[in-house]
């Protein structure tokens, strides 16, 4: 995602926040579609397999949320291993590959978790996010 796209995304998200409070007009259809595409580009930046169909936006968003939820989970942990893993996660990031979630930027970095299929990976990500939502409430 380049700086122009990031700037436009921030502007549109700010407008949506203002609209939620009641201080701005709602986005028109074209602006809303542009917001969705920019969010998809941001969310897809660390996914290294093809997402297609109507669910691509949902799956990319879930992967983006997974990163935030994993950081939250590791921050609340008191185990030394989790603290070290959190530091690596913040430093190196996370990527989603066809059969694994890795700490780092590609499939050859350290595995966080391995799977038999992409659907199994996405199911784990969605389940983890739902568990974190239940845990934090």
C-alpha positions in Angstrom: 0.0 0.0 0.0 1.6 3.3 -1.1 1.4 6.6 0.8 -1.3 8.1 -1.4 -3.6 5.1 -0.8 -2.8 5.1 2.9 -3.7 8.8 3.1 -7.0 8.3 1.2 -7.8 5.4 3.5 -7.3 7.5 6.6 -9.4 10.3 5.2 -12.3 8.0 4.4 -12.1 6.2 7.8 -12.1 9.6 9.5 -15.2 10.6 7.5 -16.9 7.4 8.5 -16.1 8.0 12.2 -17.4 11.6 12.0 -20.6 10.3 10.3 -21.0 7.7 13.2 -20.9 10.6 15.7 -23.3 12.7 13.5 -20.8 15.4 12.4 -20.5 14.6 8.7 -22.4 13.3 5.6 -22.5 9.6 4.8 -20.2 8.3 2.1 -21.7 7.9 -1.3 -21.5 4.6 -3.1 -18.3 5.3 -5.0 -16.5 6.5 -1.8 -17.8 3.5 0.1 -16.5 1.1 -2.6 -13.1 2.9 -2.6 -13.0 2.5 1.2 -13.7 -1.2 1.0 -11.0 -1.7 -1.7 -8.4 0.3 0.2 -9.1 -1.7 3.4 -8.8 -4.9 1.4 -5.4 -3.8 0.0 -4.2 -3.0 3.6 -5.6 -6.2 5.0 -4.2 -8.4 2.2 -0.7 -7.0 2.5 0.6 -9.9 4.6 -1.5 -12.7 2.9 0.6 -14.7 0.5 -2.2 -16.8 -1.2 -5.1 -16.0 -3.5 -8.3 -14.7 -2.0 -11.3 -14.7 -4.4 -15.0 -14.6 -4.5 -17.4 -12.6 -2.3 -15.7 -13.7 1.0 -12.3 -12.2 0.1 -13.0 -9.0 2.0 -14.2 -11.0 5.0 -11.2 -13.3 5.1 -8.7 -10.5 4.6 -10.3 -8.5 7.4 -10.2 -11.6 9.7 -6.5 -12.0 9.0 -5.9 -8.4 9.8 -7.9 -8.7 13.1 -5.9 -11.9 13.9 -2.7 -10.0 14.1 -4.1 -7.5 16.5 -5.8 -10.2 18.6 -2.6 -12.2 18.8 -0.6 -9.2 20.0 -3.3 -8.6 22.6 -3.2 -12.2 23.8 0.6 -12.3 24.0 0.6 -8.9 25.9 -1.7 -10.4 28.6 0.4 -13.5 28.9 3.0 -13.8 31.7 5.1 -16.6 30.2 8.6 -15.7 29.1 8.1 -17.5 25.8 5.1 -15.4 24.9 6.9 -12.2 25.8 9.8 -13.1 23.5 7.4 -14.1 20.8 5.5 -10.8 21.2 8.8 -8.9 20.7 9.5 -10.9 17.5 6.0 -10.4 16.3 6.2 -6.6 16.7 9.7 -6.5 15.0 9.1 -8.9 12.1 5.4 -9.0 11.6 3.2 -11.9 10.6 2.3 -13.5 7.2 -0.3 -15.9 6.1 0.7 -18.6 3.6 -1.3 -21.3 2.0 -0.5 -23.9 4.7 1.0 -21.9 7.6 1.0 -18.7 9.7 4.6 -17.5 10.0 6.3 -14.9 12.2 8.2 -13.0 9.6 7.6 -11.9 6.0 7.5 -15.2 4.0 6.8 -18.9 4.2 10.4 -19.7 5.1 10.4 -17.8 8.4 9.4 -19.4 11.7 6.1 -21.2 11.7 3.6 -20.0 14.3 1.1 -22.7 13.2 0.8 -25.1 10.2 -2.3 -26.4 8.5 -3.4 -29.1 6.0 -5.4 -26.6 3.9 -6.1 -22.9 3.4 -9.7 -23.4 4.6 -8.3 -25.0 7.8 -6.1 -21.9 8.3 -8.9 -19.5 7.7 -11.1 -21.5 10.1 -8.5 -21.2 12.8 -8.1 -17.5 12.2 -11.8 -16.9 12.5 -12.2 -19.1 15.5 -9.3 -17.4 17.3 -10.8 -14.0 16.6 -14.2 -15.1 18.0 -12.6 -16.6 21.1 -10.7 -13.4 21.7 -13.9 -11.3 21.3 -15.6 -13.6 23.9 -12.6 -13.5 26.2 -12.3 -9.7 26.1 -16.0 -9.1 26.9 
